[in-house]
Amino acid sequence: MNLSEMNKEQLLKFKDDTQQLYNDFRSKGLCLNMARGNPCKEQLELSVNMLHSFDDNDFISTNGIDVRNYGLLDGIPEAKKLFSDMIGVDDDEVIIFGNSSLNAMFWTVQTAFNKGVLGNTPWSKLDKVKFLCPVPGYDRHFKVTEFFGIEMINVPMTLTGPDMDMIEKLVSEDEEIKGIWCVPQYSNPDGISYSDDTVRRFANLKPKAKDFRIFWDNAYCIHHLTENPNYILNILDEAKKAGNENLVYIFGSTSKITFPGAGVAVMGASRENVENLKKHLGISIISYDKMNQLRHVKFFGTFENMIEHMKKHMAIIAPKFKLVCDMLRKEIAPLGIGEWTEPEGGYFISFNAINGCAKRIVKLCSEAGVTLTGAGATFPYGIDKDDRNIRIAPTYPSMEDLEKAMELFIISVKLASVEKLLDDMK
């Protein structure tokens, strides 16, 4: 029975029963963490053999450079080939960074502040800089723009991507809008993949600001949960067709493919953008970890092999996503107290509670031993005005621990929801 259809007496009975279940769980002393989208131990084990890549004592890149030494600011040739295939650019349209794509994004924003974008006024010298932020979105994106004092403007997500009507209007009218954050394939946290029409509209944007850039964080470009995945259109190809090739920066990494702390990050862009950025990058570093780049190349060989490797990841984590969705469908759907996404890839499930309940749910879970991403984290400044969105990260716990955590989550959703409905009756 839908909870909203119950009378006060029924709601009070439901609350008492649910409170007892919650108290029982709290007494178990659980200590489970689902705050971040971390790979589990079994996923990390998939790449351990990479650590033996130099058993052959061969440290020479295809261009004759010893990767143990200085040089090659933008990456060794074979790494540029492998990772340009991953993010869909040519190998002269790519820069290989260290292990963190977040660091690459931070550096790119920082460079725009200090040096400007392709000869335009540095952002630090402007009265105001604004960014568009599809919501719900990735909290670490928002932390970057907040760090630089950039004003963030919420753009609602739809089933096909961000609201493009709103984006087209805003960027065409406001010169202070300098960028937008995007996670186009299996968005964080909704798991939405941008439609072909959405990608084309991004590529054909006509921003008033000449230095406007799309920060295309394609973090989950090969993180599929189905055997026959759908791929989004190539944004740089579409931008070239529109004569807009300088409009986009593309980011990716192997953080959830190999090792989060020892992966390889990559940035793709037009040749003009790449050459300009390399001039600034070369001031702060001579080269990134070329041994790690070659280690990855030796381990994978080809992009096709990387795709096969990701099927092993899928076999480990897809059952976890199914478990979460099955439990929500069984326990929450009949009560009408929540909605959630059932993604075909990525690392998260986005749950929307009854308005005004998200913080209470997260608090209830925390007090009973399960740590979730903070309510509001998926919005700029940590402010979800409806207090309803919660990001669920199923990958790290074991199946047994995940089931326990979801039992508690569901009890907490029920308890917070009935409390809210009873409070609304006052």
N, C-alpha and C positions, 0 to 999 in steps of 0.2 A: 504493500500500500504506500502511495506517495505520502511523504511526511507532511507536506503542506496541506493535505486533505484531512489530517487527524484533528480531532477536537482536543481541548486542553487536557482532559482527563487521560486520553490516549497518549498524548505527548509526555505527560508527567510519568506515566508508566514506562514508556520507551526510554526516557531519560534515566530513570532509576535502574532499569535493566542494563543500559549501556554504561552507566557509571560503575556498576559492579564489575562488568567486564574490564573496564579501564583499570580499576583498582587492582584486579587480579594480575593484569599485565604489569602494572607498575611494581608490584611486589616481586616480580621475577628478576629484577635488577639487570635488564638488558643494557648492552653497550654497543650499539651498531651505528655506523656512520654512512649516511647516504647524501652527504652535503655536496659532493663534487662528482663529476663524471669520470671517475678513475677506472682504468682497466683493472681487471682482477688478476690474481697471480697466474692463473691458467693462460690468460692472454699474454702476459709478459714472457712466459716460458716459450711461447711460439717463436720468439726471436733470439733466444739465448745462443744458438749456434753462430749467430753473427759475431760473437766475441772471439770466434776462432778464424775469422776471415783472413788474418795475417799469418796464419800458421805456415803459409808458403813463403813467408819472408819477402813478399813482393809489395813494395811501397811506391811503385812508379805508376803515375797516371798515363793515360794514352798519349798525352802530349810530351811525355818524357820528364815531367816534373816529379820530384820526390815529395810526396804529400806530407812528409815529416818536417818539411822546411817552410820558409816564408813563401809568400806569393799567391797569385790567383785570387784576387779580391772577391770576384763574383762567383767563384766555384770552379771545380775541375770539370772538364768537358763532359765526361761520362755521367757525372751527377746532374749537370745541367740538362742533358738529354733525358735521363730517367725522370727527373722531377718536372721538367717542362711538359712531358707527356702526361704526368699526373694532373697538372692544373690546366692543361689545354692551351699552351703557348709555344712559340718557337724557342729553340735553345739559345737564341741571342736576345730573347725577351724576358730573361729570368736572372734573378740574383739569388744565390744560395746563402742563407744566413746560418746562425747557430742552431740551437735545438728548439727555439721558441718563436712561433709565428706572432704571438702577442708582443714580444719584444720588437719584432720587425714592424708591427703596426704602430707601436709606441714611437719608435725611431722615426717613422715616416711622418707622423703628426708633428713630432718635435722638429724635424727638418723643415716642415712647412712653416712652423712658427719662427725658426731662426733664420732661414734663408729664402723662404717663399717657394712657390711652385712654378717652375719653368719661367723665372724672371719676374713673376708677379710680386707684389708687396708682401714681405713677411707678415704672417698672421699676427705676430706679436706687436706690430706697429698699427694694427687696426683697432678701432674703438670697440668692436664686438665681432666675435666669430660664433657661428651657429652650426649645429649638426642635426641632421634628421636621424631619429632612432626608432626603427620598427619595434613595436611592443606587442606581447612580451618579447624580450630579447636577451642578449648575452651580457651578464653583469660586468664582465671584465672590459668589454667595449666601453660601457658607460663610465667605468672608473677611469679609463684613459682620458676621455673627453672632459670629465669632471676635474681631473688633475690639472688640465691646462686651462681651466676656467671657461670652457666652451659652453655656451647655452645649448641645452638639448631639447629638441622638440619631438614629442611623441607622434608616431605615425602608426595607426592600427594595422595589425596583420589581418589578412583575409586568407581564404583557402588556397589562393593562387599567388600569395606573396603580399608585400606591403601595399597599402592603398595608393595606387599609381596616380589616380586623379589628384589626390592631395599632393603627392610628391611633385608631379609636373607643374602644378600651380605654384607651389611654394618656391621651387628652385628657379622658376622663370621670372618671379617677381622680386625676390629678395637677394641682393648681392652679398649679404652677410652670411648666407648659408653656403658653407664651404665643403660639406661632405655628408655622407650617409653611411651608416654601418649596415652591412648585409651579411647574412648567413644563408646563401641561396639554395643549397642542397641540404635537406633535412635540418631546417632552421632550429636554432637553440632558443627556447625549449620546445616549440610546437611540433617540430619534425616536418614542417611544410617544405615542399620543393617548389621553387618559383616556376610558374607556367611559361611556355614559350612566349606568349604575348607579354608577360611581365618582363622577361629578359630583354625582349626587343624594345619595349618602352624605356627601360633603363638605358639601353644603348643609344637611343634616339633623344635622350633628354637635351633640352636647350637651356642650360642654366645661365642666369644673369651673371654669375661670378665666373670669370674666365679660369679661375683656379679651383673650381669645384671638382671634387674627386669622389668616386664611388669606392668605398673600402669593401671589396668583395671577398669576404673571409670564407673561402670554400673548404672549411675545416673537415667536413664530412663527405667530401666528393666521392669517396669509394667505400664509405662505411654503410654497407647495405645490410638489410635484415631479411631480404627476399631473394629468391633465386633469379628472378627476372626483373632487375631494377630499372627504373626510368631515370635517364640522365637529363639534366637541364641543358639548355642551349649554351653554347660557348659565348660568353659575354664579350670577349675581346674581338672575336670574329664578327659578331654583330655590330660592335662599335666601329670597326674598320669599314664595314659596309655603309655605315651612316656618316663616315668622315669624322668620327668622334673617338679615334683610337687612343687619345691621351686622357680620356675621361675616367679610366678605371685602373685601380690597383687590385691585383688578385693575390690572395695569401693562402698558404696551405702548409702542412707539416706532416711528419710521420709520428707525431706525439702519441697517437692512439693506434698506430700501425706497428711500431717497434717498441721504443722505450720513451715514455713521456719526459724523462730527465736526460735523455741522451739520443734524441731524434735529430731530424734535419728539417729546418724551416725554409720556406721558399717564397719568393715574391715574383709575380709576373706582371708585366706592363708593356706599353709600347716601347719601341727602341729609343725614342726620344726621352721618355720618362726614365728608362733604365740608365741611359748614359748620364743624364743629369743627376740622378740620385747617386750613382757610383762616384761622382766627383766629391760629393759630400761625405759618403761613407768612407772613402779612402783616407779621410783626415783622422778618423777615430780607430781604424783597425787595418792591419795589413792583409789579414785573411782570417776566415773562420776555420773551424776544425776540419781540415781536408782529409785527415785520417778517418774521421767518422763518415764523411761523404763517400770515400772509397769503400769503407766497410759496408755501407748500405748498398752500394753498387755491386760489390762482390756477392752479397747475400741474395739480392733480388735478381740481378742480371738484367731483367727487362720489366717494363711496366705490366706486361701480361702476367708475369710471375707474381708481381705485387697484388694483382687482382685475385689470383688464386690463393695467395696468403690471406687475404681478407675474408675468404670463404671459411677459413679456419676460425677466425674471430666470430663470424656470424654463427657458426655452429655452437659456440660457447655462450654467446649473449642473447641470441634470438629467443631461446626458451625463457629467459628471464623477463624479457618484454612481454611475452605471451602470458606468463604467470601473473604479472601485474595487471594486465588488461583483463584477463579472465576473472580475477578476484574483484576488480572494480565493477565489471559487468554483472557479476553475480550479486554483490552486496550493496553497491551504491546505485546502480541504474534503477532498480525497482522503487527506491525511495525518492528518486528525483532530486537528489541533493548534491549533484556534481556532474561535470562533463570533463572529458579528457580526450587527448589525441591518441591514435593508435598508429604510430609512425612506421614507415617502411625502411627507415635507416636512421643514422645518427646515434645519439647517446642519451636522449631524454624523453620523458613523457610529460606533457603539460597538463596539469589538473586545475580546473576551475571550480571552486567551491561556491556555495551560496555567498552573495556579497556580504562582506563584513566578517568572514570566518577564517580567512587564511592564517592570520597571525595566531589566532587561538589554536588552530590545528597544529601548527608548527610548535607552539609552546607545549601543548599536550603531549606531542610525540617526544619532545626534548625531555620533559619531566619524567617520562616513562622509559627513557634510555635509547631513543632513536633520533639522531641528528639529521635534519633536512636542510636544504638550502633555505636561507632566511626568506620569509614572506616579504614581497616587495623587491627582492633582488633582481627580478627580471624586468624592472622598470628603472629609468633614469632617476638618480638621487634616492633610490630605494623606495619610491613612493608609488604604490599601486592604489589609486584613488578608490577602487572598488574593493580592495582587500580580499581578493579572491584567487589569485594565481599562485600555484605552488609547482616548483620544478621537481619531478621525481627522477632520480638517477639510479637505474636498476643494475648497472654493470658490475660494481665492485663486490657486493656481498655474495656469499654462496647462495645456492638455491634455497637451502634450509633457512639461512639467516634472512634472506629476502622475503620469504613467506612469513616469517615472524614479524618482520618490520612492516609488511603490508597489512597484516592482521591488526597491528597497533594503529597504523595509519587509518584504516577503515573505521576502527572503533573511535578514533579521534575525530574523524569527519562526522560520524554520526552524532557524537556528543556535542561538538561545537555547533552543528546544525540545529539540533533540538533546543539547545540553549538559546540560539538566536531566534528561533521561531517562538519560543515561550516569552522571550524578552520583548518581541514585537507585539505580543498580545497585551502587554501592560498598558 
